[in-house]
Amino acid sequence: MGLPLMMMLGLGPTVARLKLRRCEAVGATPTVWGRVWIHGGGEILIGDRVVFDARMAPIELHAQRGGRIVIEDDVTIEGGSSIEAQSLVTLGARSRLGMWCKLMDNMYHPVRGNRHARPQSVPLVVEEGVSVGSRSILLPGAHLQKGASVASGTVISRRIPPGVTVGGSPARVLRREVAR
């Protein structure tokens, strides 16, 4: 049974719910194309009309015990993307993650000092209407404010103001939204 036939029969949301069955909550009419890997003992909350487009590569959601991944309404996540939470990762409404993006709220070891000590997790927040380009990496403490845009291949570890476009590694402002 091909994908278009499943959609005509109304099986799309049913199959998507089956693929997302390990999530704590799934909103109305989710769409899942391809494979979504769900790991860990934490909570994953998915809003209404969320699209997982994993036709090219699987999408991974990993919420460790005590961690939460919150994906709000109308979010689109493309293939190869990975979201890892030890405390909290939030994707705001109408956000979009490009292919091969990596979001994590913990670095799993410090850059300096005892490499065996696990650092404190810092929540990662992507507010509503944010667009993240492919192969971007959002590190602990990243906070992309409303309407920000991230160029492909950008590494972000800090607060990004609303309505700006950032790019590079480390991220720098490429363009500011002009008020009308």
N, CA, C and O of each residue as an XYZ file, in Angstrom:
720
protein
N       0.849     -1.169      0.000
C       0.000      0.000      0.000
C       0.896      1.233      0.000
O       1.661      1.435      0.943
N       0.816      2.051     -1.029
C       1.652      3.234     -1.158
C       1.197      4.359     -0.253
O       0.082      4.338      0.268
N       2.053      5.331     -0.069
C       1.763      6.469      0.800
C       0.529      7.256      0.350
O      -0.311      7.573      1.192
N       0.379      7.588     -0.946
C      -0.828      8.332     -1.343
C      -2.119      7.553     -1.079
O      -3.125      8.142     -0.685
N      -2.097      6.247     -1.291
C      -3.285      5.438     -1.037
C      -3.634      5.448      0.439
O      -4.809      5.522      0.798
N      -2.609      5.373      1.317
C      -2.848      5.419      2.759
C      -3.493      6.744      3.150
O      -4.397      6.775      3.986
N      -3.029      7.844      2.545
C      -3.588      9.155      2.865
C      -5.041      9.253      2.398
O      -5.881      9.811      3.103
N      -5.341      8.709      1.205
C      -6.715      8.752      0.693
C      -7.645      7.947      1.590
O      -8.809      8.308      1.765
N      -7.138      6.864      2.155
C      -7.956      6.038      3.033
C      -8.040      6.612      4.442
O      -8.776      6.087      5.278
N      -7.296      7.687      4.719
C      -7.321      8.292      6.041
C      -6.466      7.568      7.057
O      -6.651      7.748      8.261
N      -5.525      6.746      6.591
C      -4.683      5.980      7.508
C      -3.427      6.734      7.937
O      -2.715      6.275      8.830
N      -3.139      7.884      7.319
C      -1.927      8.629      7.637
C      -1.785      8.943      9.120
O      -0.773      8.577      9.719
N      -2.776      9.620      9.746
C      -2.668      9.917     11.172
C      -2.636      8.666     12.054
O      -1.994      8.668     13.104
N      -3.316      7.610     11.637
C      -3.322      6.368     12.414
C      -1.943      5.736     12.414
O      -1.454      5.311     13.461
N      -1.314      5.671     11.254
C       0.032      5.111     11.147
C       1.016      6.002     11.910
O       1.918      5.498     12.578
N       0.847      7.322     11.812
C       1.727      8.250     12.529
C       1.609      8.033     14.038
O       2.621      8.005     14.738
N       0.393      7.882     14.539
C       0.208      7.641     15.978
C       0.865      6.337     16.408
O       1.412      6.244     17.507
N       0.810      5.332     15.542
C       1.464      4.060     15.839
C       2.978      4.251     15.937
O       3.615      3.707     16.839
N       3.547      5.014     15.024
C       4.996      5.262     15.036
C       5.411      6.122     16.231
O       6.552      6.041     16.686
N       4.487      6.946     16.743
C       4.789      7.847     17.860
C       4.237      7.318     19.185
O       4.089      8.088     20.133
N       3.934      6.040     19.270
C       3.261      5.474     20.433
C       4.069      5.572     21.722
O       3.487      5.492     22.804
N       5.377      5.741     21.648
C       6.200      5.854     22.859
C       6.223      7.273     23.414
O       6.840      7.520     24.450
N       5.561      8.205     22.740
C       5.491      9.587     23.215
C       4.427      9.704     24.299
O       3.426      8.987     24.284
N       4.656     10.612     25.236
C       3.717     10.842     26.334
C       2.375     11.369     25.823
O       1.318     10.924     26.271
N       2.422     12.326     24.878
C       1.194     12.899     24.319
C       1.433     13.246     22.858
O       2.499     13.742     22.494
N       0.425     12.979     22.019
C       0.495     13.292     20.588
C      -0.785     14.038     20.231
O      -1.887     13.559     20.500
N      -0.634     15.215     19.623
C      -1.777     16.050     19.246
C      -2.524     15.506     18.040
O      -2.279     14.390     17.581
N      -3.438     16.321     17.541
C      -4.282     15.937     16.409
C      -3.495     15.903     15.102
O      -2.588     16.708     14.892
N      -3.843     14.989     14.252
C      -3.333     14.795     12.887
C      -1.821     14.951     12.726
O      -1.367     15.828     11.990
N      -1.038     14.111     13.405
C       0.406     14.113     13.156
C       0.699     13.468     11.800
O      -0.102     12.680     11.297
N       1.844     13.805     11.214
C       2.270     13.194      9.958
C       3.677     12.656     10.150
O       4.569     13.379     10.593
N       3.876     11.389      9.819
C       5.204     10.780      9.906
C       5.483     10.081      8.586
O       4.782      9.142      8.210
N       6.509     10.544      7.888
C       6.996      9.877      6.686
C       8.358      9.314      7.023
O       9.265     10.073      7.363
N       8.528      8.013      6.939
C       9.802      7.382      7.264
C       9.828      6.927      8.714
O       8.788      6.683      9.326
N      11.053      6.816      9.257
C      11.234      6.277     10.607
C      11.537      7.384     11.609
O      12.296      8.311     11.325
N      10.935      7.268     12.777
C      11.238      8.142     13.908
C      11.659      7.232     15.048
O      10.885      6.385     15.494
N      12.902      7.411     15.525
C      13.422      6.612     16.625
C      13.180      7.373     17.914
O      13.569      8.534     18.037
N      12.533      6.718     18.885
C      12.228      7.337     20.165
C      12.925      6.517     21.249
O      12.685      5.319     21.395
N      13.809      7.206     22.018
C      14.615      6.533     23.040
C      14.441      7.207     24.394
O      13.924      8.320     24.488
N      14.876      6.525     25.426
C      14.969      7.093     26.764
C      13.696      6.937     27.569
O      12.656      6.517     27.060
N      13.808      7.287     28.842
C      12.686      7.151     29.762
C      12.025      8.469     30.102
O      11.214      8.530     31.026
N      12.354      9.537     29.371
C      11.765     10.856     29.629
C      10.457     11.048     28.881
O       9.930     10.116     28.273
N       9.934     12.283     28.936
C       8.662     12.610     28.299
C       8.882     13.287     26.957
O       9.758     14.138     26.812
N       8.076     12.897     25.980
C       8.066     13.569     24.680
C       6.624     13.970     24.408
O       5.732     13.125     24.337
N       6.409     15.287     24.255
C       5.073     15.829     24.039
C       5.018     16.448     22.650
O       5.828     17.315     22.321
N       4.068     16.008     21.838
C       3.970     16.463     20.453
C       2.623     17.146     20.241
O       1.580     16.593     20.590
N       2.647     18.352     19.666
C       1.441     19.142     19.448
C       0.664     18.717     18.209
O       0.920     17.664     17.624
N      -0.280     19.550     17.826
C      -1.142     19.288     16.676
C      -0.402     19.542     15.357
O       0.436     20.439     15.263
N      -0.728     18.742     14.356
C      -0.259     18.921     12.980
C       1.270     18.965     12.843
O       1.791     19.681     11.987
N       1.975     18.223     13.662
C       3.432     18.153     13.572
C       3.801     17.199     12.436
O       3.192     16.142     12.274
N       4.812     17.595     11.649
C       5.243     16.785     10.507
C       6.674     16.307     10.736
O       7.577     17.116     10.951
N       6.876     14.993     10.688
C       8.201     14.377     10.738
C       8.473     13.834      9.340
O       7.882     12.829      8.945
N       9.352     14.477      8.592
C       9.658     14.042      7.231
C      10.998     13.308      7.234
O      12.045     13.900      6.969
N      10.950     12.024      7.535
C      12.155     11.214      7.664
C      12.330     10.278      6.466
O      12.837      9.167      6.620
N      11.918     10.713      5.289
C      12.039      9.861      4.099
C      13.498      9.647      3.721
O      13.854      8.572      3.237
N      14.351     10.647      3.930
C      15.765     10.539      3.541
C      16.609      9.868      4.627
O      17.543      9.127      4.317
N      16.286     10.123      5.888
C      17.046      9.556      7.014
C      16.154      9.597      8.251
O      15.285     10.463      8.353
N      16.357      8.666      9.202
C      15.524      8.639     10.407
C      15.703      9.898     11.265
O      16.755     10.538     11.241
N      14.672     10.230     12.009
C      14.698     11.313     12.990
C      14.790     10.662     14.355
O      14.115      9.665     14.615
N      15.633     11.223     15.246
C      15.826     10.651     16.573
C      15.373     11.621     17.651
O      15.783     12.782     17.667
N      14.522     11.137     18.555
C      14.084     11.889     19.729
C      14.525     11.101     20.948
O      14.092      9.966     21.143
N      15.393     11.699     21.779
C      15.936     10.989     22.932
C      15.776     11.850     24.181
O      16.527     12.802     24.388
N      14.805     11.513     25.000
C      14.590     12.202     26.269
C      15.007     11.246     27.383
O      14.347     10.236     27.627
N      16.101     11.574     28.050
C      16.559     10.713     29.137
C      15.624     10.833     30.331
O      14.854     11.788     30.422
N      15.686      9.874     31.245
C      14.823      9.881     32.418
C      14.915     11.244     33.109
O      16.004     11.701     33.455
N      13.763     11.885     33.305
C      13.714     13.211     33.905
C      13.767     14.338     32.875
O      13.573     15.502     33.227
N      14.024     14.011     31.621
C      14.104     15.008     30.564
C      12.792     15.128     29.809
O      11.961     14.220     29.834
N      12.614     16.267     29.132
C      11.391     16.499     28.351
C      11.728     17.118     27.014
O      12.568     18.014     26.918
N      11.067     16.633     25.993
C      11.096     17.254     24.672
C       9.667     17.708     24.400
O       8.736     16.903     24.412
N       9.501     19.019     24.152
C       8.179     19.576     23.876
C       8.206     20.129     22.457
O       8.966     21.048     22.152
N       7.372     19.561     21.595
C       7.251     20.012     20.209
C       5.835     20.559     20.062
O       4.861     19.808     20.115
N       5.729     21.881     19.876
C       4.419     22.530     19.829
C       3.758     22.369     18.458
O       4.286     21.664     17.598
N       2.616     23.013     18.250
C       1.793     22.851     17.047
C       2.494     23.313     15.765
O       3.286     24.256     15.774
N       2.180     22.622     14.663
C       2.583     22.994     13.305
C       4.092     23.047     13.092
O       4.570     23.842     12.282
N       4.843     22.226     13.797
C       6.297     22.155     13.638
C       6.620     21.141     12.549
O       5.943     20.121     12.428
N       7.658     21.419     11.754
C       8.142     20.479     10.742
C       9.590     20.119     11.067
O      10.427     20.999     11.268
N       9.876     18.818     11.117
C      11.230     18.333     11.385
C      11.627     17.441     10.220
O      10.918     16.491      9.888
N      12.759     17.747      9.601
C      13.207     16.986      8.437
C      14.192     15.891      8.833
O      14.711     15.882      9.950
N      14.442     14.975      7.911
C      15.219     13.776      8.136
C      16.632     13.994      8.653
O      17.280     14.994      8.343
N      17.096     13.032      9.454
C      18.443     13.055      9.993
C      18.590     13.914     11.227
O      19.653     13.914     11.848
N      17.557     14.649     11.605
C      17.639     15.516     12.773
C      17.589     14.694     14.051
O      16.978     13.627     14.102
N      18.247     15.220     15.085
C      18.326     14.535     16.367
C      18.091     15.542     17.481
O      18.699     16.613     17.498
N      17.204     15.195     18.417
C      16.913     16.048     19.562
C      17.173     15.223     20.820
O      16.578     14.161     21.008
N      18.074     15.723     21.688
C      18.436     15.012     22.913
C      18.195     15.913     24.110
O      18.666     17.049     24.143
N      17.450     15.399     25.108
C      17.128     16.195     26.286
C      17.446     15.430     27.563
O      17.013     14.294     27.756
N      18.221     16.087     28.436
C      18.383     15.592     29.801
C      17.515     16.398     30.743
O      17.078     15.889     31.775
N      17.256     17.670     30.396
C      16.319     18.472     31.188
C      15.157     18.915     30.301
O      14.047     18.405     30.457
N      15.387     19.874     29.352
C      14.273     20.371     28.547
C      14.745     20.915     27.205
O      15.679     21.714     27.135
N      14.084     20.469     26.145
C      14.251     21.038     24.808
C      12.843     21.367     24.320
O      11.968     20.502     24.304
N      12.627     22.638     23.916
C      11.316     23.085     23.461
C      11.408     23.634     22.048
O      12.272     24.461     21.756
N      10.519     23.179     21.166
C      10.382     23.711     19.811
C       9.042     24.419     19.735
O       7.999     23.785     19.895
N       9.053     25.728     19.492
C       7.842     26.534     19.457
C       6.991     26.285     18.229
O       7.436     25.678     17.255
N       5.774     26.759     18.290
C       4.808     26.584     17.205
C       5.328     27.167     15.895
O       6.004     28.196     15.879
N       5.001     26.496     14.807
C       5.349     26.913     13.444
C       6.849     27.025     13.200
O       7.283     27.781     12.330
N       7.642     26.277     13.961
C       9.091     26.240     13.721
C       9.418     25.169     12.712
O       8.610     24.278     12.448
N      10.614     25.261     12.144
C      11.044     24.279     11.158
C      12.505     23.926     11.390
O      13.354     24.809     11.507
N      12.793     22.624     11.457
C      14.167     22.128     11.560
C      14.535     21.498     10.230
O      13.827     20.616      9.745
N      15.640     21.943      9.633
C      16.109     21.365      8.382
C      16.738     19.998      8.608
O      16.775     19.494      9.731
N      17.225     19.415      7.540
C      17.832     18.086      7.621
C      19.122     18.105      8.426
O      19.871     19.082      8.404
N      19.368     17.012      9.136
C      20.612     16.747      9.862
C      20.911     17.758     10.968
O      22.077     17.997     11.281
N      19.886     18.351     11.558
C      20.095     19.270     12.686
C      20.315     18.479     13.968
O      19.812     17.366     14.121
N      21.069     19.066     14.879
C      21.353     18.433     16.175
C      20.987     19.432     17.259
O      21.509     20.547     17.273
N      20.088     19.045     18.178
C      19.698     19.876     19.310
C      19.972     19.090     20.572
O      19.518     17.954     20.706
N      20.723     19.689     21.516
C      20.991     18.990     22.772
C      21.143     19.985     23.904
O      21.692     21.073     23.727
N      20.647     19.596     25.076
C      20.692     20.484     26.234
C      21.822     20.145     27.196
O      21.885     20.715     28.285
N      22.716     19.233     26.824
C      23.860     18.869     27.655
C      25.013     18.458     26.751
O      24.812     17.762     25.755
N      26.220     18.889     27.101
C      27.404     18.546     26.312
C      27.989     17.188     26.714
O      28.869     16.672     26.024
N      27.518     16.608     27.812
C      27.900     15.290     28.309
C      29.302     15.220     28.897
O      29.633     14.226     29.544
N      30.134     16.229     28.700
C      31.414     16.338     29.402
C      31.884     17.781     29.290
O      31.589     18.453     28.302
N      32.620     18.268     30.304
C      33.097     19.652     30.225
C      34.222     19.795     29.200
O      34.921     18.833     28.885
N      34.378     21.004     28.693
C      35.439     21.264     27.726
C      36.798     21.277     28.424
O      37.800     20.817     27.877
N      36.809     21.817     29.653
C      38.052     21.867     30.438
C      37.855     21.125     31.750
O      36.725     20.935     32.199
N      38.946     20.708     32.357
C      38.877     20.053     33.664
C      38.604     18.568     33.549
O      39.030     17.924     32.591
N      37.895     18.026     34.522
C      37.599     16.599     34.586
C      36.636     16.192     33.477
O      35.447     16.505     33.549
N      37.121     15.514     32.472
C      36.301     15.130     31.327
C      35.311     14.020     31.669
O      34.450     13.685     30.856
N      35.430     13.445     32.875
C      34.506     12.381     33.273
C      33.309     12.914     34.061
O      32.342     12.187     34.285
N      33.368     14.176     34.480
C      32.250     14.784     35.204
C      31.187     15.243     34.202
O      31.510     15.817     33.162
N      29.934     14.988     34.521
C      28.848     15.411     33.639
C      28.394     16.814     34.058
O      28.047     17.026     35.219
N      28.392     17.771     33.124
C      27.961     19.128     33.463
C      26.443     19.224     33.653
O      25.697     18.323     33.271
N      26.011     20.326     34.247
C      24.591     20.611     34.440
C      23.924     20.828     33.084
O      24.509     21.453     32.200
N      22.716     20.323     32.917
C      21.952     20.566     31.691
C      21.383     21.978     31.717
O      20.989     22.481     32.770
N      21.343     22.613     30.544
C      20.783     23.952     30.404
C      19.682     23.866     29.348
O      19.946     23.429     28.227
N      18.446     24.275     29.682
C      17.348     24.160     28.720
C      17.644     24.846     27.389
O      18.292     25.892     27.343
N      17.166     24.247     26.328
C      17.320     24.772     24.975
C      15.921     25.168     24.494
O      14.998     24.354     24.524
N      15.768     26.416     24.051
C      14.442     26.914     23.666
C      14.485     27.467     22.247
O      15.326     28.304     21.914
N      13.564     26.984     21.419
C      13.347     27.522     20.085
C      11.924     28.072     20.111
O      10.964     27.307     20.212
N      11.784     29.404     20.021
C      10.462     30.011     20.110
C       9.705     29.859     18.792
O      10.216     29.273     17.838
N       8.487     30.389     18.749
C       7.629     30.192     17.588
C       8.151     30.889     16.339
O       8.767     31.953     16.402
N       7.882     30.248     15.192
C       8.215     30.828     13.895
C       9.686     30.842     13.552
O      10.096     31.599     12.672
N      10.496     30.033     14.214
C      11.936     29.997     13.955
C      12.231     28.968     12.872
O      11.640     27.888     12.852
N      13.146     29.310     11.977
C      13.574     28.401     10.923
C      15.047     28.078     11.122
O      15.884     28.979     11.160
N      15.367     26.790     11.247
C      16.744     26.345     11.469
C      17.202     25.603     10.224
O      16.590     24.613      9.823
N      18.283     26.084      9.611
C      18.801     25.485      8.386
C      19.433     24.126      8.624
O      19.749     23.763      9.757
N      19.614     23.384      7.549
C      20.167     22.033      7.645
C      21.572     22.038      8.224
O      22.323     23.002      8.073
N      21.908     20.944      8.887
C      23.222     20.712      9.497
C      23.615     21.742     10.546
O      24.801     21.952     10.801
N      22.624     22.384     11.152
C      22.892     23.322     12.242
C      22.934     22.572     13.559
O      22.316     21.518     13.709
N      23.674     23.130     14.520
C      23.814     22.518     15.834
C      23.410     23.552     16.880
O      23.966     24.649     16.931
N      22.432     23.186     17.717
C      22.010     24.045     18.812
C      22.487     23.406     20.111
O      22.084     22.295     20.455
N      23.346     24.120     20.821
C      23.991     23.607     22.023
C      23.243     24.041     23.278
O      22.332     24.865     23.197
N      23.616     23.494     24.450
C      22.947     23.865     25.700
C      22.926     25.378     25.897
O      23.923     26.062     25.666
N      21.780     25.884     26.326
C      21.624     27.309     26.581
C      21.207     28.123     25.372
O      20.954     29.321     25.502
N      21.129     27.510     24.204
C      20.690     28.237     23.012
C      19.231     28.643     23.206
O      18.414     27.857     23.686
N      18.919     29.876     22.825
C      17.552     30.386     22.933
C      17.288     31.227     21.688
O      17.727     32.374     21.602
N      16.581     30.660     20.741
C      16.250     31.360     19.506
C      14.898     32.011     19.691
O      13.887     31.328     19.859
N      14.878     33.346     19.661
C      13.638     34.064     19.919
C      12.771     34.132     18.669
O      13.222     33.822     17.566
N      11.529     34.540     18.857
C      10.474     34.513     17.846
C      10.928     35.049     16.487
O      11.455     36.157     16.384
N      10.713     34.244     15.454
C      10.967     34.659     14.081
C      12.412     34.669     13.645
O      12.711     35.126     12.541
N      13.321     34.182     14.470
C      14.732     34.137     14.074
C      14.919     33.108     12.961
O      14.120     32.183     12.810
N      15.982     33.287     12.192
C      16.301     32.373     11.107
C      17.767     31.991     11.234
O      18.622     32.842     11.476
N      18.048     30.705     11.068
C      19.401     30.195     11.228
C      19.871     29.619      9.899
O      19.214     28.748      9.329
N      21.012     30.107      9.403
C      21.570     29.610      8.145
C      22.092     28.188      8.327
O      22.372     27.759      9.447
N      22.219     27.473      7.234
C      22.720     26.096      7.273
C      24.122     26.043      7.874
O      24.946     26.926      7.631
N      24.383     25.004      8.656
C      25.707     24.772      9.212
C      26.095     25.678     10.365
O      27.277     25.763     10.696
N      25.150     26.351     10.982
C      25.429     27.284     12.073
C      25.487     26.552     13.408
O      24.725     25.616     13.650
N      26.404     26.993     14.275
C      26.511     26.464     15.632
C      26.073     27.570     16.589
O      26.623     28.671     16.560
N      25.066     27.275     17.452
C      24.517     28.287     18.353
C      24.554     27.786     19.789
O      24.157     26.658     20.080
N      25.044     28.654     20.691
C      25.087     28.304     22.107
C      24.616     29.452     22.995
O      24.858     29.432     24.202
N      23.951     30.447     22.424
C      23.536     31.621     23.204
C      22.159     32.099     22.748
O      21.515     31.462     21.913
N      21.719     33.219     23.301
C      20.429     33.811     22.952
C      20.556     34.546     21.616
O      21.491     35.317     21.400
N      19.597     34.290     20.727
C      19.535     34.967     19.433
C      18.296     35.856     19.452
O      17.198     35.371     19.727
N      18.454     37.165     19.161
C      17.313     38.081     19.243
C      16.223     37.758     18.219
O      16.476     37.053     17.242
N      15.009     38.275     18.442
C      13.912     37.984     17.521
C      14.124     38.621     16.151
O      14.658     39.724     16.040
N      13.696     37.905     15.109
C      13.665     38.451     13.756
C      15.003     38.631     13.063
O      15.057     39.303     12.033
N      16.084     38.063     13.579
C      17.373     38.206     12.899
C      17.734     36.906     12.190
O      17.208     35.838     12.503
N      18.641     37.025     11.231
C      19.198     35.853     10.560
C      20.643     35.720     11.021
O      21.422     36.670     10.941
N      20.991     34.526     11.505
C      22.358     34.287     11.968
C      22.985     33.176     11.145
O      22.289     32.346     10.560
N      24.308     33.173     11.110
C      25.023     32.138     10.391
C      26.456     32.055     10.878
O      26.961     32.983     11.509
N      27.107     30.943     10.582
C      28.506     30.766     10.920
C      28.727     29.944     12.165
O      27.787     29.498     12.823
N      30.006     29.753     12.473
C      30.402     28.987     13.645
C      31.578     29.691     14.298
O      32.696     29.570     13.797
N      31.388     30.411     15.375
C      30.150     30.627     16.114
C      29.210     31.564     15.361
O      29.616     32.278     14.445
N      27.946     31.542     15.772
C      26.909     32.307     15.065
C      27.138     33.812     15.186
O      27.493     34.315     16.252
N      26.929     34.518     14.078
C      26.948     35.977     14.083
C      25.771     36.472     13.251
O      25.289     35.770     12.362
N      25.315     37.677     13.545
C      24.141     38.225     12.867
C      24.500     38.556     11.421
O      25.463     39.277     11.159
N      23.713     38.019     10.484
C      23.907     38.291      9.063
C      22.944     39.355      8.566
O      23.285     40.140      7.681
N      21.728     39.386      9.137
C      20.719     40.329      8.689
C      19.711     40.546      9.821
O      19.356     39.618     10.547
N      19.266     41.786      9.948
C      18.231     42.132     10.920
C      16.937     42.428     10.176
O      16.955     42.991      9.082
N      15.811     42.042     10.779
C      14.509     42.332     10.189
C      14.281     43.843     10.258
O      14.509     44.469     11.293
N      13.838     44.403      9.168
C      13.595     45.843      9.099
C      12.150     46.113      9.494
O      11.225     45.529      8.929
N      11.958     47.015     10.482
C      10.604     47.368     10.913
C       9.928     48.235      9.858
O      10.558     49.131      9.296
N       8.653     47.975      9.585
C       7.930     48.746      8.559
C       6.999     49.705      9.201
O       6.300     50.445      8.507
